[in-house]
């Protein structure tokens, strides 16, 4: 008897409508979340592909390269960040990477970047294979270090080998988020 009253009363219809609305909103939020994840995956793969192809080209053409970065802008534009001309090296690659991160972070702070990448050569030990390491980050907080082993033949052609990726605490968007949260907390005081 009570349920019948709920279906026909104003409040019963209101509660039913409200629960349907909440379910619809939850479904829509999940759909948006899935769409954002797909966009993140598409954009980070694009960014990674661009920098790895550039690293391969530089290695084949010059035999060496300095760390470099890249930014993906909201309009889809893609730009490289260089501290040395292609084919040139730097005396302190770690310092170069810090400067590239600073440049990319400045763009991120202004809301100009969706994603960033920094690529450099790395060799874990003398007998270990050479690899291209790429730090890929995205506005959403996504951050992975992707290591791609390479082999270069006498013809100077680079072949990609094993790929390994690990999550890491990013330098561009994660640090930016932490700083914004700290600033907001400071402003509350």
Residue frames relative to the residue before (quaternion, step in Angstrom):
aa qw qx qy qz dx dy dz
X 1.0000 0.0000 0.0000 0.0000 0.00 0.00 0.00
X 0.6590 0.5163 -0.3086 0.4517 3.59 0.97 -0.89
X 0.6590 0.5130 -0.3141 0.4516 3.61 0.94 -0.88
X 0.6234 0.5273 -0.3405 0.4662 3.55 0.99 -0.72
X 0.6314 0.5273 -0.3245 0.4670 3.55 1.02 -0.75
X 0.6484 0.5317 -0.3156 0.4442 3.59 1.00 -0.88
X 0.6647 0.5151 -0.3125 0.4418 3.59 0.98 -0.80
X 0.7626 0.3867 -0.1977 0.4795 3.56 1.05 -0.70
X 0.6259 0.5409 -0.3574 0.4335 3.59 1.14 -0.35
X 0.6627 -0.4920 0.3912 0.4071 3.53 -1.30 0.35
X 0.7084 0.4621 -0.2727 0.4585 3.58 0.80 -1.01
X 0.6084 0.5449 -0.3497 0.4590 3.56 1.08 -0.63
X 0.6706 0.4763 -0.2874 0.4907 3.55 0.93 -0.89
X 0.6264 0.5446 -0.3299 0.4496 3.56 1.05 -0.78
X 0.6727 0.4863 -0.2930 0.4745 3.59 0.88 -0.95
X 0.6444 0.5130 -0.3179 0.4696 3.58 0.97 -0.84
X 0.6595 0.5033 -0.3001 0.4707 3.61 0.92 -0.90
X 0.6545 0.5181 -0.3056 0.4580 3.55 0.97 -0.90
X 0.6722 0.4819 -0.3139 0.4662 3.60 0.89 -0.82
X 0.6287 0.5129 -0.3358 0.4785 3.61 1.06 -0.66
X 0.6340 0.5304 -0.3201 0.4628 3.58 1.03 -0.79
X 0.6531 0.5062 -0.3080 0.4716 3.58 0.91 -0.92
X 0.6474 0.5067 -0.3202 0.4708 3.60 0.97 -0.81
X 0.6522 0.5160 -0.3101 0.4606 3.58 0.98 -0.83
X 0.6527 0.5088 -0.3071 0.4700 3.57 0.97 -0.89
X 0.6458 0.5138 -0.3195 0.4656 3.60 0.96 -0.85
X 0.6513 0.5062 -0.3085 0.4737 3.57 0.98 -0.85
X 0.6596 0.5037 -0.3048 0.4673 3.60 0.93 -0.91
X 0.6423 0.5203 -0.3244 0.4599 3.61 0.98 -0.82
X 0.6452 0.5087 -0.3171 0.4736 3.58 1.00 -0.79
X 0.6414 0.5236 -0.3137 0.4648 3.57 1.03 -0.82
X 0.6447 0.5037 -0.3101 0.4842 3.60 1.00 -0.84
X 0.6390 0.5285 -0.3233 0.4558 3.58 0.97 -0.86
X 0.6483 0.5073 -0.3111 0.4750 3.59 0.98 -0.85
X 0.6460 0.5192 -0.3126 0.4641 3.57 1.00 -0.84
X 0.6594 0.4998 -0.3083 0.4694 3.61 0.96 -0.84
X 0.6265 0.5259 -0.3344 0.4681 3.60 1.02 -0.76
X 0.6544 0.5049 -0.3133 0.4677 3.58 0.98 -0.85
X 0.6366 0.5160 -0.3206 0.4752 3.60 1.01 -0.81
X 0.6374 0.5281 -0.3158 0.4637 3.59 0.96 -0.89
X 0.6742 0.4954 -0.2939 0.4623 3.58 0.87 -0.96
X 0.6578 0.5124 -0.3051 0.4601 3.59 0.91 -0.93
X 0.7123 0.4683 -0.2617 0.4525 3.57 0.81 -1.00
X 0.6722 0.4777 -0.3189 0.4671 3.61 0.93 -0.75
X 0.6189 0.5188 -0.3483 0.4758 3.61 1.07 -0.63
X 0.6324 0.5270 -0.3248 0.4657 3.57 1.00 -0.82
X 0.6614 0.5103 -0.2895 0.4673 3.57 0.89 -1.01
X 0.6659 0.4981 -0.2986 0.4683 3.59 0.87 -0.94
X 0.6531 0.5218 -0.3126 0.4511 3.58 0.93 -0.87
X 0.6506 0.5276 -0.3143 0.4467 3.57 0.96 -0.87
X 0.7268 0.4338 -0.2642 0.4624 3.60 0.77 -0.98
X 0.6409 0.5094 -0.3432 0.4604 3.62 1.01 -0.65
X 0.6414 0.5051 -0.3287 0.4748 3.59 1.00 -0.73
X 0.6381 0.5062 -0.3264 0.4797 3.60 1.04 -0.74
X 0.6427 0.5136 -0.3259 0.4657 3.62 0.94 -0.85
X 0.6391 0.5218 -0.3183 0.4669 3.59 0.97 -0.85
X 0.6638 0.5093 -0.2951 0.4613 3.57 0.92 -0.93
X 0.6612 0.5014 -0.3027 0.4687 3.59 0.95 -0.88
X 0.6573 0.5094 -0.3091 0.4614 3.57 0.94 -0.88
X 0.6756 0.4888 -0.2946 0.4668 3.60 0.95 -0.85
X 0.7112 0.4705 -0.2581 0.4541 3.57 0.96 -0.88
X 0.8298 0.2344 -0.0779 0.5004 3.58 0.80 -1.05
X 0.4447 -0.7022 0.4529 0.3224 3.59 1.17 -0.40
X 0.7870 0.0672 -0.0381 0.6121 3.57 1.28 -0.08
X 0.0248 0.7881 -0.6147 -0.0202 3.56 -1.27 0.26
X 0.4745 -0.6362 0.5294 0.2997 3.52 -1.28 0.47
X 0.6340 -0.4941 0.3983 0.4418 3.60 -1.18 0.37
X 0.0018 -0.7875 0.6163 -0.0037 3.55 -1.10 0.70
X 0.2855 -0.7616 0.5598 0.1584 3.52 -1.25 0.39
X 0.1429 -0.7614 0.6229 0.1089 3.51 -1.36 0.03
X 0.1621 -0.7748 0.6041 0.0915 3.51 -1.18 0.64
X 0.2266 -0.7346 0.6253 0.1339 3.53 -1.15 0.76
X 0.2321 -0.8065 0.5367 0.0868 3.54 -0.61 1.21
X 0.6708 -0.5340 0.3317 0.3934 3.62 -1.15 0.53
X 0.6761 0.4811 -0.3020 0.4692 3.61 1.09 -0.58
X 0.6104 -0.5745 0.3382 0.4277 3.60 1.30 0.13
X 0.4857 0.6632 -0.4348 0.3678 3.57 1.28 -0.14
X 0.1737 -0.7743 0.6067 0.0471 3.51 -1.14 0.81
X 0.0385 0.8102 -0.5829 0.0488 3.60 -0.78 1.00
X 0.3873 -0.6992 0.5551 0.2300 3.51 -1.15 0.77
X 0.2329 -0.7248 0.6312 0.1482 3.53 -1.30 0.53
X 0.0510 -0.8215 0.5667 -0.0372 3.56 -0.57 1.23
X 0.1968 -0.7382 0.6278 0.1491 3.56 -1.15 0.67
X 0.7495 0.1867 -0.1164 0.6244 3.53 1.27 -0.44
X 0.5769 -0.5717 0.4446 0.3777 3.54 -1.15 0.55
X 0.6251 -0.5351 0.3905 0.4129 3.59 -1.10 0.57
X 0.7797 0.2957 -0.2528 0.4907 3.53 -0.88 1.02
X 0.6360 0.4880 -0.3345 0.4954 3.58 1.22 -0.31
X 0.3013 -0.7282 0.5830 0.1975 3.54 -1.25 0.44
X 0.3379 -0.7062 0.5776 0.2313 3.55 -1.34 0.14
X 0.5610 -0.6307 0.4180 0.3360 3.57 -1.12 0.62
X 0.7929 0.1733 -0.0834 0.5782 3.59 1.10 -0.63
X 0.2264 -0.8245 0.5038 0.1228 3.62 0.08 1.26
X 0.6232 0.5410 -0.3498 0.4433 3.60 1.04 -0.68
X 0.6465 0.4969 -0.3090 0.4896 3.58 0.98 -0.83
X 0.6211 0.5408 -0.3348 0.4578 3.58 1.03 -0.79
X 0.6576 0.5028 -0.3111 0.4670 3.59 0.94 -0.86
X 0.6274 0.5276 -0.3365 0.4634 3.61 1.01 -0.74
X 0.6678 0.4949 -0.3020 0.4669 3.59 0.96 -0.83
X 0.6323 0.5122 -0.3265 0.4809 3.58 1.03 -0.74
X 0.6346 0.5197 -0.3268 0.4695 3.61 0.96 -0.83
X 0.6401 0.5276 -0.3239 0.4549 3.59 0.97 -0.86
X 0.6504 0.5178 -0.3069 0.4633 3.58 0.97 -0.86
X 0.6899 0.4710 -0.2776 0.4745 3.57 0.87 -0.95
X 0.6421 0.5253 -0.3258 0.4535 3.58 0.99 -0.81
X 0.6170 0.5431 -0.3468 0.4518 3.60 1.03 -0.75
X 0.6496 0.4925 -0.3116 0.4882 3.59 1.03 -0.75
X 0.6436 0.5202 -0.3168 0.4634 3.58 1.01 -0.80
X 0.6350 0.5401 -0.3286 0.4440 3.60 1.00 -0.81
X 0.6909 0.4513 -0.2630 0.4999 3.58 1.13 -0.62
X 0.5091 -0.6741 0.3998 0.3557 3.58 1.31 0.07
X 0.4736 0.7126 -0.4066 0.3203 3.56 1.22 0.39
X 0.7403 0.4025 -0.2268 0.4883 3.61 1.17 -0.31
X 0.2901 -0.7020 0.6205 0.1950 3.52 -1.23 0.64
X 0.8161 -0.0228 0.0643 0.5739 3.54 1.01 -0.83
X 0.1315 -0.7798 0.6072 0.0763 3.52 -1.27 0.39
X 0.0566 -0.7744 0.6289 0.0407 3.52 -1.30 0.43
X 0.0767 -0.7501 0.6546 0.0538 3.53 -1.17 0.68
X 0.0961 -0.8095 0.5791 0.0061 3.56 -0.78 1.09
X 0.0828 0.7777 -0.6164 0.0913 3.53 -1.04 0.88
X 0.4893 -0.6331 0.5076 0.3195 3.54 -1.27 0.38
X 0.0180 -0.7963 0.6038 -0.0317 3.54 -1.13 0.76
X 0.0227 -0.7619 0.6473 0.0051 3.53 -1.12 0.78
X 0.3840 -0.7757 0.4584 0.2018 3.57 -0.41 1.26
X 0.7849 -0.0428 0.0599 0.6152 3.60 1.04 -0.78
X 0.7113 -0.4694 0.3110 0.4207 3.55 -1.24 0.39
X 0.7597 0.3611 -0.1972 0.5036 3.58 0.95 -0.87
X 0.5166 0.6367 -0.4142 0.3953 3.60 1.28 0.07
X 0.5479 -0.6118 0.4421 0.3605 3.58 -1.12 0.54
X 0.5286 -0.5957 0.4985 0.3423 3.54 -1.22 0.55
X 0.0281 -0.8058 0.5914 0.0118 3.56 -1.06 0.67
X 0.3594 -0.6507 0.6161 0.2604 3.50 -1.34 0.40
X 0.1305 -0.7676 0.6238 0.0682 3.57 -0.78 1.04
X 0.0352 -0.7926 0.6088 0.0022 3.54 -0.96 0.88
X 0.2340 -0.7340 0.6257 0.1222 3.53 -0.88 1.06
X 0.0445 -0.8050 0.5911 -0.0229 3.58 -0.45 1.23
X 0.0143 0.8001 -0.5980 0.0450 3.55 -0.84 1.03
X 0.1406 -0.7812 0.6044 0.0680 3.53 -1.24 0.56
X 0.7014 -0.5053 0.3327 0.3767 3.52 -1.23 0.63
X 0.6434 0.5604 -0.3054 0.4228 3.59 1.07 -0.78
X 0.5985 -0.5420 0.3764 0.4543 3.59 1.23 -0.37
X 0.4179 0.6915 -0.4670 0.3592 3.56 1.32 -0.06
X 0.1765 0.7707 -0.6030 0.1061 3.58 -0.95 0.85
X 0.0821 0.7862 -0.6038 0.1028 3.53 -0.74 1.12
X 0.2844 -0.6830 0.6439 0.1952 3.47 -1.30 0.59
X 0.0960 -0.7991 0.5933 0.0130 3.56 -0.62 1.16
X 0.1115 -0.7914 0.6007 0.0213 3.55 -0.68 1.16
X 0.0519 -0.7932 0.6067 -0.0137 3.56 -0.76 1.11
X 0.3230 -0.7369 0.5606 0.1960 3.57 -0.61 1.12
X 0.1191 -0.7926 0.5951 0.0580 3.54 -1.09 0.75
X 0.1300 -0.7307 0.6616 0.1070 3.49 -1.33 0.43
X 0.1071 -0.7915 0.6004 0.0389 3.55 -0.94 0.93
X 0.3069 -0.7806 0.5256 0.1424 3.51 -0.67 1.19
X 0.7179 -0.4261 0.3284 0.4420 3.53 -1.34 0.00
X 0.6417 0.5114 -0.3195 0.4740 3.58 1.18 -0.51
X 0.4881 -0.7013 0.3692 0.3656 3.57 1.44 0.11
X 0.4542 0.6744 -0.4589 0.3581 3.61 1.25 0.09
X 0.2885 -0.7534 0.5726 0.1460 3.54 -0.97 0.95
X 0.1216 -0.7615 0.6345 0.0520 3.53 -0.98 0.96
X 0.3663 -0.7144 0.5526 0.2240 3.54 -0.95 0.92
X 0.1972 -0.7783 0.5884 0.0956 3.53 -1.08 0.82
X 0.8430 -0.1083 0.1103 0.5153 3.53 -1.05 -0.86
X 0.1893 -0.7654 0.6091 0.0860 3.52 -1.13 0.80
X 0.0056 0.7733 -0.6336 0.0236 3.53 -0.98 0.89
X 0.0190 -0.7952 0.6054 0.0292 3.57 -0.95 0.81
X 0.0730 -0.7754 0.6271 0.0120 3.50 -1.14 0.77
X 0.4750 -0.6327 0.5203 0.3215 3.52 -1.14 0.63
X 0.0153 0.7772 -0.6290 0.0069 3.54 -1.14 0.65
X 0.5399 -0.5860 0.4729 0.3762 3.54 -1.22 0.33
X 0.3782 -0.7830 0.4569 0.1875 3.52 -0.35 1.30
X 0.4676 -0.6824 0.5036 0.2490 3.50 -1.33 0.41
X 0.7084 0.4718 -0.2625 0.4546 3.58 1.08 -0.65
X 0.8272 0.2488 -0.1205 0.4893 3.58 0.30 -1.24
X 0.6387 0.5186 -0.3422 0.4538 3.62 0.98 -0.70
X 0.6645 0.4830 -0.3018 0.4838 3.59 0.93 -0.87
X 0.6206 0.5401 -0.3354 0.4589 3.58 1.05 -0.77
X 0.6554 0.5083 -0.3036 0.4690 3.59 0.94 -0.90
X 0.6442 0.5189 -0.3158 0.4647 3.59 0.96 -0.87
X 0.6693 0.4973 -0.2976 0.4650 3.58 0.92 -0.90
X 0.6497 0.5100 -0.3188 0.4650 3.60 0.99 -0.80
X 0.6477 0.5077 -0.3116 0.4749 3.59 1.02 -0.81
X 0.6508 0.5046 -0.3155 0.4716 3.60 0.98 -0.82
X 0.6451 0.5171 -0.3142 0.4667 3.58 1.01 -0.81
X 0.6507 0.5076 -0.3093 0.4724 3.58 0.97 -0.84
X 0.6417 0.5172 -0.3130 0.4720 3.56 1.05 -0.80
X 0.6438 0.5248 -0.3049 0.4660 3.56 1.03 -0.84
X 0.6617 0.5165 -0.2977 0.4548 3.58 1.01 -0.83
X 0.5950 0.5715 -0.3524 0.4418 3.59 1.19 -0.54
X 0.6521 0.5516 -0.3076 0.4195 3.57 1.12 -0.72
